[in-house]
Amino acid sequence: MNIQQIRSDFPILSRTVYGKPLVYLDNGATTQKPRCVVESIADEYYSVNANVHRGVHFLSQQATELHEGSRETVRRFINARSTNEIVFTRGTTESINLLASSFGEAFMQEGDEVILSVMEHHSNIVPWQLLALRKGIRLRVVPMNDRGELLTDQYEQLFNDRTRIVGITQVSNVLGTVNPVGKMIATAHAHNVPVVIDAAQSIPHIPVDVQQLDADFLVFSAHKVYGPTGVGVLYGKEAWLDRLPPYQGGGEMIQHVSFEHTTFNELPFKFEAGTPDYIGTTGLAKALDYVTAIGMDNIAAYEHGLTNYAMRRLREIPGMRIFGEAAEKGSVISFLVGNIHHFDMGTLLDRLGIAVRTGHHCAQPLMQRLGIEGTVRASFALYNTREEVDALVAGIERVSQMF
């Protein structure tokens, strides 16, 4: 990987903040966008823009081809069997809400149970809690050890004849833990229970193959994998999606409407009410093409080396506490230094041009398990460098001296 060449594809990385070179280490929240993604969005608005699927005119057909071509790009990227299994949404959060609503309506009754893990993002907790309020279902939680690894033996003990679905993050957005989701799916399937994988933090960093994992459902967002905001994906096995009722009603998701009766469209359109973000899906496809050209294995190897270097350097800082020491760890490091509040650390690092995330990272149950209110989080992407890690370390040391 030619990092300097890659960095030149991201114009924002050359700007300054408070007179300092930008060091962008908030990639877990959103990644920056390469020039080719932004240009594809502008080009489609300027030269192809027309509503998809319904028009007989040239522009509409061209826009439809781009939109459905993007669906094929996503299918290929995660190795789904069919484009019928690729549903476009507004992001990971909407994908999980869609699933909780439709799956809950079709398959869950009062007293049924959902298994989640202690390290889930709020977007894989709250939709199930809303379902619990409506239907009287119960959430059961997979615990973890102090290294930030899920206790898979205790996970297996959570299953019973009321377990209906499992929701697990593939990579923790706080700890960086890479969970053994393949084994966890196999365990669930042994109990005839489907699994939804939150891949928001894994898709940008490691190869993901839904057939190899045997995932029933998998969700992710475009903006975390160098694509535009407001676009996401729900992958579902066709046999499951066929059985789920629609999430929203309106145009596009119907075959025939009368005031007496409506029949629904075929997959995947049954779940895509209204005009889709067909410009955004083109941007997503461009982003996936971009990382594919670099190679997901190459990205994974580079980021693994960078994260190990960062862990090594950060441990040299007096008073450093790193949360998440799993054997399998992704490119996310959450930490506290001495008694310095995470918000103070983040604010002062920002004045040095270093962008990190502070707070509970939409994972308050995990913070309760760790016995803290929040952390500073540095999260890396394919364009980050060891020099930026060094700048982070120097910045933390400088802030620490102030306290």
N, C-alpha and C positions, 0 to 999 in steps of 0.2 A: 504493500500500500504506500502510495506517495502522498503523505499527509499534507505537505504544502500545496500540492496540486488540488487535493480534495478541499482544503481550506479556501482556496481561491474560488471554489464553486459557491461559497457562502459569503456574500458581500458584507453581511452584518458583522462578521467576525473581525473585520478590519477597522471597525469604528472605535472610538474612545468613549469612556464614561468618566466624568469628573476629571478629564485630562489624562486619564490612565488608559492603557490598552484594555479593551474588554476581554475578560476571562469568563466565558459563559459555562457555568457548571450547574445549570438547572434543567438539564435535559430530561430528567424524570418527569418534570411538569410539562414541558413541550420542547421539541427540538427546533433548531433553525431550519430554514428551507433553502435548498440549493437553487441556483439560478434557473435550471431547467424546469423545475416545478412551477415557479412563479411565472416564467415565460409561457408555459403551456396554458396556465389559467388566463393570462392576458390575451394570448392568441385565440383561445376559444371564444372569449367574449367578443373580440374584435372581428372574427372571421367565420365562426360556425354557430353562434348562439341562436338556438331555437328550442322550443319544448320538445321533449323526446316522446317516442312511442306512438303518438297520436297523429302526427302530421304526414301527409302524402308528399309534401314539397321537399325539395332537395336538402335545404338546411336542416330540417327536422330529421330526415333520414341519416344525414351525416352525423348530427349530434347523437342520434340513437346508436349508431355504429360505434362512436367513441365511448359512449356510456357502457354499452354491453361489452365492448372490448376491454374496458376497465374491469368489469366483472370477471372476465376470463383471466386477466392478469392476476387478480386476487386469488382466483381458484388455483392457478398454477403456482403462485407463491407459497400457499399453504398446503398444496397438493390435495385439494378436495376432489371428490369424484366427478362432480358436476357443477355447472354454474347455477343450477337450481338450488344448491346448498349455500349460496352466497347472497345474503340479504344486506342491502345498504341501509345504514342508520345514521344518526347524528354523532355517534361515538360509542365508546365502551359503556358509558352510563345508560344511554338509551337502549343499547343492545340487551343489557341485563334487565332493565325495566320491562322491555318487550317480553323477554323470556319468563320473568317472574309472573307477569300478568297472564300471558297466554298459557303457560304451563300450569300455573296455579289454578286457572279457571277450568282447565281440562282434566287435570290429574290429581288435585289435592283437595282433601276434605279436613274438617276439624279433627285435630289430633295427629295429623300427619307431620312428618319431620323433614327438615332441611339440614344437611351437614355443611358447615362453613369452617374456615380456620381462623385462629386468633389474629392472624396477620392480614386479613382481608382489608381492602380499601372500602371506605364507606359505600361506594357504588355497588359493592357486592355484599352489603349488609342491609342497608336501609330498604331497598326494594323488597327484600324477603320479610323485613319487619312490617312493612305496609301490608304485605300479603297475610302476615300473621294476625294483624289487627282485623283484617276483613274476614279471614277464614278460620282463625283460631288454631293455626299451625304452630309448631315449636321449632326453634333454632337450637342446634347442638353444635358445639365448638371443639375443633381439634386443637389441643394445647401444643406448646413448644417447649424445648429446653432453653437453657440460658445462652446457648450459642446462637439461638434463632433458628433451630431446625425443628420441623414438625415431628411430633411423636407418633409415628405411623402405626405402632402397635396399639396405642390408645385410639387412634382413628378407626381401626377395624372394629373395636369394641363398641363404637357408637351406632353401628348398624342394627336395625331390628325390622320387624315386618311393617312398621309405619314409615320407614325412610323412603322418600320419594325422589330426592335429587341431591347431588353434592355440588358445591361451588368452591373452587380452589384457585388461588392466584398461582401462576407459573413462576413468577419472580416477584418477591416482595418489593414494594416501592419505597420501603423504609430500610429494611435490613439487607436487601440485595439477595436474600436467600433464593436459590434456585430449587424449587420443590420437586420431589420425584413424582411428577404428575402421571407419568406413564404407569408406574406401579400403583398409584392411588386410583387411577381409572380402572385398572385390572381388578383391584380389590372391590370397587363399587360394582363392577359388572358381574363379579362372582355372586353378588347379592341382587342382581338384576336391577341395579339403580343407575340411571344416567348421570353424567358429569358435565358441568359447564366450566371451562377453563378461562380465567381472566388472563389474557395474553398481552395486555396493554404494555407491560414492562419487559416482555420477552421478545415480541415481534421485531423491535429495532436492533436487537443484540445477538440473537442466536437463531439458527435454523429451526423452523416450526413446521412439522408435518402432521396434519390432523389424522391421516390414515395410519401412520406409524404409532401415534399416541392412542388411536382408537377413540378420540374425543367425540362425545355426542354433540356438544356445543362448544364454540370457542369465540371469544369476542376481543376486539381491539380497536384502537383509534388511529386515524390517519396522522394526526398532528404529532404523535409521539414517534413516528417513523418517517420524519422529514416531509410529510404531506401537509395539506391545509387543515385548518380547524373546521369543526362542524360536520365531519364525515367519519363514519365508522363502519364496522363490519360485524354482523352476526353470522357465523358459520353454524349450520346445523345439519346433521345427517338427514337426508331426504325423508327417510321413514318417520323421523320425529317431526320434522316441519310439516309434513302432510297431515299429521294428527293434531297439530296445534291450531286453535281458532285465531282469527286475525286480532291484531293489537289495536289498530285504529281503522276507522271507516272513512270512505271518501272516494275520490277518483283514483284510477289506476289499479286499485286492489279488487276491482269488481269485473265480472263477466257480463251480468245482466241485472238491471235494477228496475223494479216496479214498486209502487206503493204497497203492494201485497207481499213481495218476496224479492230477495237479492241473492244471486249466486256469486261466489268469490272467484277471483282470478287464480290461475295456476301459479306454482312456485317459480321464482321467488317473489313475484309481484303481489301475492296475497298479503305480504307484510310491508308493502311500500306504498302506503296511501299518499296521494298528492304528488305534486311535481318534485322529483328527487333533485338533490344537488348534483346535477350531471356535470357541472363545471368542476366541482370538488372531487368527484370520482375520477375524472381525468387527471387531476393533480395527484391523487393517491396512486394511481397507476404509474405515473411518471416517477414518483418517489420510490415505489417498489422496483421499478426498472433500474433506478439509480443504484440502490443498494445491491440489487442482483448483479449488476455489472461489476461492482467492487468485489462481491462474493460474501455471502453471510458467514461462511467459515473464516474468511480473512478478517472480517469485522470482529467476530467473536474472539479470535486469537489475539488481535491487536488490543481490544478493550480489556481482555483478561490480563495481559501484560501490564497495561496502564493502571488497572485497578490494583494489582499486586504491588506495583511501584508506589502508588498513592498510600496504600495501607502501611507499607514499610516506612515511608517518610512521615506519615501522620503519627505513627507510634513513637517517633523520636521526640515529640512535643511533650513537655512536662504537663501533667494533669489531664492528658488526653484520655477520653473514654469513648471507645467505638462500640456501637450497638449493631450486632450482626457479625458473627465470626463463623458462619457456616462453612463446611468444607466445600460446598458448591455455592459460589457467590457471584452475583452479577455486578455490573458497574455502578453500584450505588453504595455510598458510605455515609452513614449517619453518626454524628458525634456530638459530644459536649466537652468543653475544656474547663476544668476546675469548677468554680462556682459562677462562671460567666453565663448570663442568660442567653439562650439561643437567639433571641430577637436582637440583643445588643451585639452579639458576634456578627450576625448577618448584616446588620445595619452598617457596622464599621467596615466589614469586608467590602460592602458595596461602595463605600467612599474610596476604596483602593481599586475599584473597577472589577471586583470579583463578584459574580452573580451566583449566589447559592440560595437554597430554600430554607426557611425556618418555620417552626410550628409543629403541629401534630400530623401533617401530611395526609389528612383525611383518613387517619388510622388511629382514632382515639382508644378503642379497645386494646390495641397493641401497646400504646403508651401506658395504659393502666397496668398491663402485664409487666412492662419494664419499670414501672414505678416512677415515671417522669412525666412532665407536661409536654415536652417537645424536644426536638433536636435541631441541629444544623445538618443539612443534607447536601453533599456534593454528588452530583450524578453526571456520568461521563457519556460522551458520544464518539462516533468514529473520527470526528475532526479535532478532538482534544489532544493535548500533547503533554509530555513530561515537564516541559518548561512551564506550562500552566499549573501543573501539580506543584511545582516548586514555588510558583507565585502564590498559590493557595497556602502552602506551608509557611512561607515568609509572612504572608498577611496575618495568619492566625497567631504567629509568634509576636508580631508587632502589636496586635490587639491585646494579647495576653499581658504584654508588658505594661499596657495602659491600666490594667486592673491590678 
